[in-house]
Amino acid sequence: MNVFVTGMGALTSLGLSCEATFQALLEGRSGVRAYSEWAEYNGLHSRLGAPVADYDVMKIPRQVRRSMSRMSEMGALATFQALAQADLTPGANLNSPRTLLIMGSTSGSPCTFETYFKKLFEKHGPEGQLSTSFFKVMNHSVAANVAAAIGYDGALLAPSSACATSTQALILGWEMIRAGLYDVVIAGGADELHYTSTAVFDIVQAASRGYNDRPDQASRPFDEKRDGLVVSEGAGVLILESEAHMNARGARPLARIAGGTYQCDGAHMTQSSSETMMGVIREALKRGGLSAKDVDYVNAHATSTVHGDAEEAKAIAGVFGDDVPVSSLKGHLGHSLAACGAIEAIVSIQMMRDSVLVPTRNLERVADDCKGPRLIQANTPVQAKTVLSNNFAFGGINTSLLLSSPN
Amino acid sequence: MTPTADVIDQVNNLMRSGFEIPGEKLVPTATLAGDLGLDSLDAVDMLVYIEETLGVKLEGERLATVKTLQDVYLLAAESVHHSKANA
């Protein structure tokens, strides 16, 4: 059974819609800015982030919004966009018993965790806590809040695997529709920027420290002068639909989910390996009935870390050689953690639709340990029919997703 | 006890800022649930806002008796009075 994408929505550090984000990517813009105020946090060396610009929260009714942190707000707004493009409305033409909502985040809201515990310690107890605080920090906060925002009452799952979260959601959605369990899946992820998220990477020396005074140059996947990632935020949501359901209502496909898989390496929390990355790429191809020769572009996870980029470059070259164009979007967007997989899938679809590949921003000189794959450094006209998008997460969670043009 | 204009102003302000209720709806006879659209979660948060704004302590059990905005003004006024008496 074929599974198609019929709607997409995104809020990113480069725009409040899929279209605005893609245009900014084509223009080579950076979403990264300096957070000099983070100097007050002892032990935090990386003072960079890629925030989403102000958005209109009033589009979300107060009674729903009151239990939302920033990540849920962005998740809801991205879902509004995706449902609008797909022309689906819960309660009207979206049949909840045959629909699944899968949306996750790395954790509950880090911004709310900070205010909650700050007050808890000050008051030596829960005195003065708002009733809605917990609904912002529970692990399924984004999924539950998005469901409330769109008036959805069907099946709901909230996967959480850090940077692989939304790719897992997409692949799981593909599997569920293929299994015949659902006609429509609303899949995605969201995360919000907070200094503690940057600190997670800073502590293990995986966050950029050397570009605090040059933020737009900080995230530089595969480059010889890369020194770590920049945490971003945002939300990405895609509507997946069975071919039969899509055809029955005359909807227009944007892309087809052509394969994918998620595996763990069961070895190390942070040290990903090219062997297990190659394993997940090959398994994704196998599950899609495809070979490496069928892939026209690889959207790398490459976050600009010294170790991860080198391992992924080795893995991609190991599967695809030096023939297939490869780039990472983290140089422009930063790393939006649970949102990045869905956002990168959306941009990959836009690249296929517009027949142009976005290069890796700040990739000026390919590092010796990243040589092997064909790393593109400029907008590249290519009529890609099938693309592979990687996302890898702490905990050794590896994902590869295959997307094809619908025809 | 008659609520002072200051207490009424402060309660109305937190109703506007905390719950986005338009000023014209803030009349003493307005019911919290029906006219102002506040539910049980909002009621809990309303007490927190009143405590923070007026610097008083409120008993959560009193919520059961609070039905209208006038009841909120009275509760807030009583709390301010008790707070001053105990100071």
Contacts between the chains, C-beta under 8 A, distances in Angstrom:
chain1	res1	chain2	res2	distance
A	62	B	19	6.9
A	62	B	20	5.0
A	63	B	37	7.2
A	63	B	39	7.4
A	66	B	41	7.3
A	66	B	42	7.6
A	66	B	45	7.8
A	67	B	41	7.9
A	128	B	48	5.7
A	128	B	51	6.8
A	128	B	52	6.9
A	129	B	48	7.4
A	130	B	44	7.6
A	130	B	45	5.0
A	130	B	48	5.8
A	131	B	41	4.4
A	131	B	42	7.9
A	131	B	44	4.0
A	131	B	45	5.4
A	132	B	41	6.1
A	132	B	45	6.8
